[in-house]
């Protein structure tokens, strides 16, 4: 009897070892958090809408579909969504950007929780902080929609610039440090451009700034 139990225990142990070794890797390492203020302006530069958005990505290794849950410090707000995969310089990142409460509601500051669920049932958890920085630095940009001329505030430094079409397809994307930009030279069919987007990082506020002009 003891011999049979010993063999049974050995078989169970071997089976567990087989399944643990055969499952693909599922790891979570560096967590990257970004908070941005997103503003939409009309072609004359009048503010139409503004809100804060949260981006959360982690470095890791996984196979199959991943679901993520992000929970605010007070537990009153949560998002559940399929993780997007992005590869940057051969490193895999999983997460989602543009998580927002909508309207003019700010994101809660403090320690947030994140849960990542693999399709095989395994779960990883992590915490991250969303901190309050200084007041955002003022800026003065101007867009001449008829001439396709964009003049940026000299304090901005490097900005990412995007031109989108009617269906919000990307027509042009680039990074610029120029203060005056002739947009018609970047995309010659200027009449097809419906949105002009700018993004830069405000070090003092610890937040990104994203501005969209709706033409």
Protein Blocks (a to p, Z undefined) as FASTA:
>chain_A
ZZmmmmmmmmmmmmmmmmmmmpccdddfddcddddddddddfkopafbdcdddddddddd
dedjdddddddfkopaccddddddddeehiaceddehiaebhjbdcdedjdddddddfko
pacddddddddddddddddddddfknopacddfklopaddddddfkopafbdcddfbfbd
cfklmpmklmlpcbdcdddddfklopacdddddZZ
